[in-house]
């Protein structure tokens, strides 16, 4: 287990190139098994979750050729040697479950253990099961193994929740199903649209990406392609927050403007705004004033809540809570999606933050707070980077244990933040 040592109160300033979107890369790796021809993915982030997904692809017999310098990977799976996901590989990452759709579509059967991943709360698989059953698969669910088998036929599917991974899994299964599939209440996040674009480049017939209704006309086979992974707006939001709480100026390159329209409203509540040059693919953040919360009409205490796209993304709520600790005023945060995501605020209170946890889903933050360094433990990817951001504006040294959890979603934070002026080092 490694740890990060951070000495705070140094401005995070400079230029940072945003990595490829982790949440797009993982399903796109799984989708590469839908064809016997090579698939190349560009703008691939060098993170641990990507490495884990590539290991699962290898366990099916895929050949993986990765170029770290260019940020590309080519996967080729002329034949799948098994329909069973390796339990050890699956335990490392929850999105191993995304291989269920492609393998079921290609081989007519798949078996896998319940997936692993961050302990941020219950994340149900029922929507996946309902979708596969609607397509004609028979499902079995034991405590140690889950299974699906059968030939797939298109149908209308109304998802009982707009689950991102369920939408992606069902979409990947449907592209090789016989006939037309309509998925209503589909997730419409940018990374779902990235996956749909990749499938179309492989010869699929998917329409409606970016909306909550996907229409899929099944084809008999797919071919290889080259697909580019979009920018990671969650990483971008994290680095903007780091600059905001330390008084730095930041330029982000390699961005696409659309996702930032969704982030802008919540960040602006705390006095954080930016300008985007769409043609150049750059975003610029410059501090204009001290951070201050914008109250609702009638001076009502504001609230920020997460939800399905285009609501504010859950993956950034932890980061915005840290911004709130440095902004003048009071704000309620309502985490609607995961009942264990907010428990990390105990660490922020340990550092001196003024936070009241009302229940597992709601916290009230009053700022600004003078944070002080101490020893904390990263419980998951997003809480981990939130603690890094808190440490960057805290007085003294902060030790963050279990730094590997952050590596699952962020490329070498000690190198990236160090290049922007942070005093940060990794120790064994």
N, C-alpha and C positions, 0 to 999 in steps of 0.2 A: 504494500500500500504506500503510495507516495503522498506528499503534502505540498501545498503551496504556501510560501512565506511572502507576505505582502506588507510593505511599509507604505502607509497611506499618505494622503494629502499632497500628491503630485498630480498635476494636470495631465489628463489623457488627451493628447493633441497630435494631429498629423493626418496622414492618409492611410486608409486601410482598404484592401480589396476584399469584398464580401465573397464568402465561399458559396459553393453550390448548395442548394436546399437539401438538407438531410431528409426531410419528410417527402421529397420527390425522389431522391436517389434510391431509397430503400424499396418502394414498390416497383420502380423501373428496373432494378436488379432482378426482382422476382419475375417481372414480365418477360425478361430475356429468355426464360425457359419455355415460352410459348412457341418458339420456332427452333428448327434444327439448324438454321443459318446463324452466322456470327452477328452479334449486336454490339455496337460501340456506344458507350455513354461518355459524353464530354462534360467538363466542369464538375467532376466528381470530387466531393470533399474528402480530405484525408482524416477521417474520424474513425473511432473504434466501432461505431454501429455499422458503418459501411464495411469494415473489415469482417465483422461478424456475419453480415448478410452474404458476403462473397464466400465465406467458409461454408454456409449452408448451401449455396449454389454448387460449390465443389462437391459437397456430399452427395448431390444428385448426379454427379458425373460431368458437370460443366467444366470446360477449360477456361481458365481466367488469366488474362494477360493485362497487367496493370502498369501504366506509366505514370508514376507519381509526379515527375517533373512537368508533364503536360496535363495532368489532371484527367486522364482518360482511363477507361477500362474496356476491354473487349471480352465478351463472354460467348462461348460457342458450346452448344449442347446438342450435337447431332442425334444422340440417343440419351434418354434418361435411364440410368442403371437401376433406379429404385423408385418406388412410389411412397417411400417412408422417410420422413424428415428425421435426421439424426437427433436424438433427445439431448445430447450434450450441447450440440450447436444451437438447438432451439432454446435451451435454457438461458442462453446469453442475451437473447434479444426478443422482445415481444413481437416485433414485425416478422419474425420467422413464419408467423401464421399467414403472411401474405403469399407464401408459396403454395398454399392450399388451392387457390383458384387456378393458377397456371398448370399445376401438375394434374389436378382433376380434369381440366379441359383437355390436356394432351394425352393422358394415359387412361382416363376414365375411372381413376381411383386415386386416393391419397390417404395416408395415415400420418398422424403427428401428435406429439404430446402437447398439453396446454402450454402456451408461450410464457416466457419470462418477462423481464423488463423492469422498469422503475416501479417502486412501491408507492404510488401516489393515489391509490384508491382502486376500487373495483372497476374493471373495464370488461363489460360483458361481451360474450361471443354469440349471443342469441341471434343477433341480426345477421351474422354470417351464416349461421345454420339455416335460418328461415329463407335466406336468399338462395342458398345452394339447393335446398329442398324444393323451392319453387321452380328451379331450373330442371328438376327431375332427379336429383341425386338422393340416394338413401344415406342417412347419417346415423352414426353410432357415437355415443359419448360415454366413455369410461373415465375413471379418475386419473388414469395414467396415459391413456391414448384416446384420440378422437379420430374418426374416420368418415370418409365420404366416397361413394362409388356410384357409377351409373352414367348413361349417355345423357347429354344435356340438350334441352329444347327451350327455345325462347318463350318468354311469357311476360306478363306485366307484374312488376314487383313494387309494392309500396313498403319502403323501409319504415320500421317503427321508430327509428331515430336516424338523424342525418350523420351516421358514423362515417368517418373518413376511411378507416381501414376496411369496413364492411363494403362501402361503395367501391373501393379499389379492388377488393377480392372478387366481388360479384361481377364487376365490369370485366376483369381479366378472364373469368370463367365464361362470360357471355359471348366474348368475341369469337369463340370457336363453337358456340352452340348452334343448333339448327333453327333457323328462323329469326324472328325479331324479338328482342328483349327491350322493354321499357322499364327504367328504374326511376320511380318517383320518390321524392324526399331525399334525393341523392345529395351527398356533400358536394360543395362547389368551391372548395379551397383552391388556390393556385396550383398546388402540387397535384391535385386530382386532374386539373386541366393539363398539366405537364404529362401525366401518365396517358391521358387520352390522346394527346398529340403524338406521343411515341407509338401507341398502338396503331393509330392511323398511318404513321410512317411505315409500319410493318405490314400494312395491307388490310387492317381492320376497317370497319365502317361504323364509326362512333360519331354521334352528333349531340349537341346540347352541352358540351363541356363548359363549365363556368356557370351553369344554371342548376336548378334542383331537379331537372328532368333529363336523364340520359337516354338516348335511343341507340340501340345496337343492332345492326343487321349482321347476323353470324356469317362467317366465311369458313371454308374448309381447311385453309392453312394460312399461315403467316410467313413472311420472309424477314431477312435481316434488315437492319437499318443503322443509321447514326442519329442519335438523339442528344440534345443538349439539356442539361438540368438547369432550371431557373435559379435565381439568386435566393439566398437564405435570408428572408426578411426578419426572421427571429434573431439570427446572429446580428443583423444590422441594427435592430432595435436594442439589443444588448449593448452594443458598442456606443450607440447614441446615448444611452442611459449612463454609461461609464464616463463619457465626456461631460454630460450635463451635471452630474453630482460632484465632479472634480473641477469644474470651471474651465474645461478645455474646449478647443475648436477642432472639429473633425470633418474630414472629407471621406466619403465612402465611394468607391468605384465598383463597377460591375453590377449595378443595380438595375432593376426594372421598376418603373414608377408605380404601376397599378396597385401592388399590395400596400404601399405606404399611405394611400388614401384612407385605408381602413385604420391604420395605426395613428394617423395624424390627430384625430379628435381626442382620443384618450391622453396622448402625450401633451397636447396643447393645454389640457386642464391644469398642468403643473408648470406651464410657462416654457415648455420645450417645443420648438418648432424648427423647421428646416426648409431649405429650398432644393429643388430638383432640376437638373438639366437633363431632360429626357434624351436629347440627341447624343449627349456625351455619356449617358449612363452613370451620372454622378449625383450624389446627395451631399449637401453641405450644411453642417450644424455650427452655428456661432451663438455663444451666450449673449443675450441682449439685456438681461436683467436677472436679479436674484429669483430663484425658483419660488413660485407662489401659486397656491391652488386657486382656481377660478370657481367661485361658488355659483350655485344655480340661482335662478330668479328668486327674489325675495330673500337673498342671503341664506338659502338652504344649503346644508352640507351636501357636497356632491358625492356621487357614488360611481364606481367603475366596476363593471361586471363583464365576464367573458361569455362566450357562446359560439355557436356554429357560424361559419363565415357567411356574411361579412361582418359579424360581431367581432369584438376585440378577441384575439386568440388567447386561449388559456396558457400557452407556452410563454407568453410575455407578462402574465399577471404578477408573478413573483418579482420580476425585474422592475415593474412599475411601482410595486410596494416599496422598494428601496428608494426610488426617486421620490416618493411621497415622504419618506423620513427626512428628506433634505429640503422639502418645500414648506413654506409658511402656510398653515391652515390645517384643516381636518378633512379626512376623506374616508368613506366606507368602501371596502373592496368586497365583492361578492363573487366567490369562485363557485360556479354552478355545476361544474363538470366532474371534479375529482375531490372526494371527501378527505383525502390525506395531503393534498398539495400545500396547504397553508401551515402545516405544523412547523415548517422551518422558521416561522417568525419567532419561535423561542430563542433561536440563535441571534436574531436581530435585537430582541429585548436584552439578551445577555451583553450585547455590544452597546446598549444604551438607548435603543429606539423606544419611542413612546407608542406602543401598540397594545390594543385590547382585542383579544380573540373572543368574539361573541359565541361562536360555535365552530364546527369543523369547516364551514363554508364562508364565514364572514369575519373580517377584521376591520377595526377602526384605527387609522394611523393619524397621529398629530405630529406636525413638524414645525420648524426644523429641529432635529436632534443632533447633538454632538456625539458621534459614535467613537468608541475606543476599541482598539484591537484586543483580541483574545483568541482562544483556541475553539474552533467550531468544526463540525463535520458536515460534509456535503451529502445530503440524502438522495439526491437525484440530479439530473442534468440541469434543469432550469433553476431549482433552488440553489444548486452549486454555483452557477454563474451569478445569481443574485447576491450570494455571499461574497463572491469576488468583488462585485461592484461596491458592496457595502464596505469591504476592506479598503478599497481604493480611496474612499473619502474619510476613513477612520483615522484617528490619531494613534500613532504607534504601530506595532507589528501585529498582524493577524495570521494565525496558522490555520489553514483549511485542510482537514484530513479527508481521506478518500477522494483525492483529486482525480482519480481514474473515472469517476462518475461524470465529471465535466468533459473528459476526453471523448465520451460517447457522442457528444453533439457539437463540440467546438474544436477547431483546429489549433493545437498548440497555443493555449491562451497565454502562457508565460512568454513565448516568443512574440506573439502578435501584440499583446499589451505592452510588453517591454519596448518594442519598437516605437510605441506611441508615448513613451515617457514614464510608464509605470515602473515602480520598484517592486518587481515580482520575480520569484525564483522557485524552482521545483527542487525538492529534496526527497531522498528515499525515506 
